[in-house]
Amino acid sequence: MTSVEDTRAGAAVSQTYRQLSDALRRGVYPAGSRLPGERDLATTLGVSRSTLRLALGKLAEENKLERSSQRGWFVRRDVVGEPPSTLQSFSEMARARGLRPQSEVLHRRVRPAAFEEAEQLAIAPASRVLDLRRLRRLDGVPVCVDSSVVVLALAPRLAEIDLTDRSLYETLEQDCGLRIARSSYTVRAAAADPATAELLDIEPGAPVLIGEELTYADDGSLILAGRMVYRSDAYRFQADLFRPIRS
């Protein structure tokens, strides 16, 4: 191939890449949807399949698309994940990525803490807690079922606040005067039960990631125990790992 042909081929790939990027940005192909077959898509765009594949590959490198060897090309769902060693709320993570966080309250009530909860939160048995369950969405896509048990002695105003489309962390800090300092966090894989699968718009038994946390104030007080069930295709956990210094 001559240099002129190389230039033309590169320009064709760039143009195809821009067309596809614009289509993704405008929602022509929604998150999670499958693109038309390569033959049809190449015909629609007026390019060769080899040019199309190079453009698709570039979008895949940018984590905008993913390819299944059996089923074709898919638009990646929006993925959230904590930056390494940084404690952020779901809403903060979403906004940092230019996404719109939404929170639907599924269940909330003030009740006495169960014995196991009291032990976990280091409070007296039957102390008042807020039992809160929410469905979290990103740009309208269900991503997480979030359950929290909050110690009301530390945040009594929380019992009166509507947490629809609000960040729990930010509400605790801005409305309840708490300073959230750290979280003890674990992640494990599981299969979605039917009720959770229906909320997250996935098949029962589909893989999910379960995050469990204990969140502390800056004075060391335990504020809440949380359990987040994420779609496995919409969440990534990151961490910085260090080897100990050996003498």
C-alpha positions as CSV (number, residue, x, y, z in Angstrom):
1,M,0.0,0.0,0.0
2,T,1.4,3.4,-0.9
3,S,1.6,6.4,1.4
4,V,-1.4,8.0,-0.3
5,E,-3.4,4.8,0.2
6,D,-2.3,4.6,3.8
7,T,-3.5,8.2,4.4
8,R,-6.8,7.5,2.8
9,A,-7.3,4.3,4.8
10,G,-6.4,6.1,8.0
11,A,-8.8,8.9,7.2
12,A,-11.6,6.4,6.5
13,V,-11.0,4.7,9.9
14,S,-11.0,8.1,11.6
15,Q,-14.2,9.2,10.0
16,T,-15.9,5.9,10.8
17,Y,-14.7,6.2,14.4
18,R,-16.1,9.7,14.6
19,Q,-19.5,8.6,13.2
20,L,-19.8,5.7,15.6
21,S,-18.7,7.9,18.6
22,D,-21.3,10.5,17.7
23,A,-24.0,7.7,17.4
24,L,-23.0,6.4,20.9
25,R,-23.0,9.9,22.3
26,R,-26.5,10.6,20.9
27,G,-27.9,7.3,22.2
28,V,-28.5,5.8,18.8
29,Y,-27.2,2.6,20.3
30,P,-28.1,2.6,24.0
31,A,-25.9,1.2,26.8
32,G,-26.1,-2.6,26.8
33,S,-27.5,-2.8,23.3
34,R,-26.1,-4.9,20.5
35,L,-24.8,-3.1,17.3
36,P,-26.0,-4.2,13.9
37,G,-24.0,-7.0,12.3
38,E,-20.7,-5.9,10.8
39,R,-21.9,-6.4,7.2
40,D,-25.0,-4.3,7.7
41,L,-23.2,-1.6,9.7
42,A,-20.4,-1.3,7.1
43,T,-23.0,-0.9,4.4
44,T,-24.8,1.8,6.4
45,L,-21.6,3.7,7.0
46,G,-20.4,3.2,3.4
47,V,-17.0,1.6,4.4
48,S,-15.3,-1.7,4.1
49,R,-15.6,-4.3,6.9
50,S,-11.8,-4.0,7.5
51,T,-12.2,-0.2,8.1
52,L,-15.2,-0.8,10.3
53,R,-13.3,-3.3,12.4
54,L,-10.4,-0.9,13.0
55,A,-12.9,1.8,14.2
56,L,-14.7,-0.7,16.4
57,G,-11.4,-1.9,17.8
58,K,-10.5,1.7,18.8
59,L,-13.8,2.2,20.5
60,A,-13.3,-1.1,22.4
61,E,-9.9,0.1,23.6
62,E,-11.6,3.1,25.0
63,N,-14.1,0.8,26.9
64,K,-17.0,2.1,24.9
65,L,-17.7,-1.2,23.1
66,E,-17.1,-4.8,23.9
67,R,-17.1,-7.8,21.5
68,S,-18.6,-11.2,22.0
69,S,-17.1,-13.8,19.6
70,Q,-20.5,-15.4,19.3
71,R,-22.9,-12.5,19.4
72,G,-21.1,-9.5,17.9
73,W,-20.5,-6.0,19.3
74,F,-22.2,-4.5,22.3
75,V,-22.3,-1.0,23.8
76,R,-20.7,-1.2,27.3
77,R,-22.9,-0.2,30.2
78,D,-21.6,2.6,32.3
79,V,-19.2,1.3,34.9
80,V,-18.6,2.8,38.3
81,G,-15.8,2.1,40.7
82,E,-14.0,3.7,43.5
83,P,-10.7,5.4,42.7
84,P,-7.8,3.6,44.5
85,S,-7.7,4.4,48.2
86,T,-10.4,7.1,47.9
87,L,-13.7,6.8,49.8
88,Q,-16.6,8.2,47.6
89,S,-20.3,7.9,47.7
90,F,-22.2,6.4,44.7
91,S,-23.3,9.8,43.7
92,E,-19.8,11.3,43.9
93,M,-18.5,8.4,41.7
94,A,-21.2,8.9,39.2
95,R,-20.8,12.7,38.9
96,A,-17.0,12.3,38.6
97,R,-17.7,10.3,35.4
98,G,-20.3,12.7,34.0
99,L,-23.2,10.5,34.8
100,R,-26.5,11.3,36.5
101,P,-27.0,9.4,39.8
102,Q,-30.6,8.6,40.8
103,S,-31.8,7.0,44.0
104,E,-35.3,5.4,44.5
105,V,-36.2,4.7,48.1
106,L,-37.6,1.1,48.2
107,H,-38.0,0.8,52.0
108,R,-37.2,3.0,55.0
109,R,-38.2,2.7,58.7
110,V,-36.9,3.5,62.1
111,R,-36.7,0.4,64.3
112,P,-34.7,-1.2,67.1
113,A,-31.3,-2.7,66.1
114,A,-31.2,-6.5,66.0
115,F,-28.7,-8.1,68.3
116,E,-26.3,-8.9,65.4
117,E,-26.5,-5.3,64.1
118,A,-26.0,-3.8,67.5
119,E,-22.9,-6.0,68.0
120,Q,-21.6,-5.0,64.5
121,L,-22.2,-1.3,65.0
122,A,-21.0,-1.3,68.7
123,I,-24.3,0.1,70.0
124,A,-26.6,-1.2,72.7
125,P,-29.1,-3.8,71.6
126,A,-32.5,-2.3,70.5
127,S,-30.9,1.1,69.9
128,R,-32.8,3.1,67.2
129,V,-31.5,2.7,63.7
130,L,-32.7,3.8,60.3
131,D,-33.3,0.8,58.0
132,L,-32.9,2.1,54.4
133,R,-33.1,0.3,51.1
134,R,-32.6,2.1,47.8
135,L,-32.3,1.3,44.1
136,R,-29.5,3.3,42.5
137,R,-29.4,4.2,38.8
138,L,-27.0,5.8,36.4
139,D,-28.6,7.9,33.7
140,G,-31.8,5.8,34.2
141,V,-30.0,2.4,34.1
142,P,-30.5,0.3,37.4
143,V,-27.0,-0.5,38.7
144,C,-27.2,-1.2,42.5
145,V,-29.5,-2.2,45.3
146,D,-28.2,-0.4,48.3
147,S,-29.2,-1.4,51.9
148,S,-28.0,0.6,54.9
149,V,-28.5,0.5,58.7
150,V,-27.7,3.9,60.2
151,V,-27.1,4.7,63.9
152,L,-29.7,7.3,64.6
153,A,-28.2,8.5,67.8
154,L,-25.4,10.0,65.6
155,A,-27.7,11.4,63.0
156,P,-31.2,11.9,64.4
157,R,-32.3,14.4,61.6
158,L,-31.8,11.6,59.1
159,A,-35.2,10.0,60.1
160,E,-37.0,13.1,58.7
161,I,-35.1,13.6,55.4
162,D,-36.3,12.2,52.1
163,L,-33.3,10.5,50.5
164,T,-34.8,10.2,47.0
165,D,-32.0,11.2,44.5
166,R,-29.8,12.2,47.4
167,S,-26.4,10.9,48.5
168,L,-26.5,9.4,52.0
169,Y,-22.8,10.3,52.7
170,E,-23.4,13.9,51.6
171,T,-26.6,14.1,53.6
172,L,-24.9,12.8,56.7
173,E,-22.2,15.4,56.4
174,Q,-24.2,18.4,55.2
175,D,-27.4,17.9,57.2
176,C,-26.4,15.9,60.2
177,G,-23.0,17.4,60.9
178,L,-21.0,14.2,60.7
179,R,-17.5,14.0,59.1
180,I,-17.1,10.6,57.3
181,A,-13.5,9.5,57.5
182,R,-13.2,5.9,56.4
183,S,-14.9,2.7,55.5
184,S,-14.0,-0.9,56.0
185,Y,-15.0,-2.5,52.7
186,T,-15.2,-6.1,51.3
187,V,-16.3,-7.4,48.0
188,R,-17.5,-10.8,47.0
189,A,-19.2,-12.4,44.0
190,A,-22.6,-14.0,44.1
191,A,-25.6,-14.9,42.0
192,A,-28.7,-12.6,41.8
193,D,-31.8,-13.8,43.6
194,P,-35.1,-13.3,41.7
195,A,-36.1,-10.2,43.6
196,T,-32.8,-8.4,43.1
197,A,-32.6,-9.6,39.5
198,E,-35.9,-7.9,38.8
199,L,-34.8,-4.6,40.3
200,L,-31.5,-4.7,38.4
201,D,-33.1,-5.8,35.1
202,I,-31.0,-8.9,34.8
203,E,-31.7,-12.6,34.8
204,P,-32.1,-14.5,38.1
205,G,-28.8,-16.3,38.8
206,A,-26.8,-13.7,36.8
207,P,-23.5,-12.7,38.5
208,V,-23.5,-9.7,40.9
209,L,-20.9,-8.2,43.1
210,I,-21.8,-7.6,46.7
211,G,-20.0,-4.8,48.6
212,E,-20.3,-4.7,52.4
213,E,-19.1,-1.8,54.4
214,L,-18.7,-0.4,57.9
215,T,-18.4,3.4,57.8
216,Y,-16.7,5.5,60.5
217,A,-16.8,9.1,61.5
218,D,-13.6,11.1,62.1
219,D,-13.9,10.5,65.8
220,G,-13.9,6.7,65.3
221,S,-17.6,6.2,65.8
222,L,-19.4,3.7,63.6
223,I,-22.1,5.4,61.6
224,L,-23.6,2.7,59.4
225,A,-23.4,-0.8,58.0
226,G,-24.1,-1.1,54.3
227,R,-24.6,-3.8,51.7
228,M,-24.5,-2.9,48.0
229,V,-25.5,-5.4,45.3
230,Y,-24.1,-4.3,41.9
231,R,-24.6,-5.6,38.4
232,S,-21.3,-7.3,37.6
233,D,-21.2,-5.5,34.2
234,A,-21.6,-2.1,35.9
235,Y,-19.1,-2.0,38.7
236,R,-15.4,-2.3,39.2
237,F,-13.5,-2.3,42.4
238,Q,-10.0,-0.8,42.5
239,A,-7.4,-0.8,45.3
240,D,-3.8,0.1,45.8
241,L,-1.8,-2.9,47.1
242,F,1.7,-2.4,48.7
243,R,4.3,-5.0,49.6
244,P,5.7,-4.5,53.1
245,I,9.2,-3.1,53.4
246,R,11.6,-5.8,54.5
247,S,14.8,-5.2,56.2
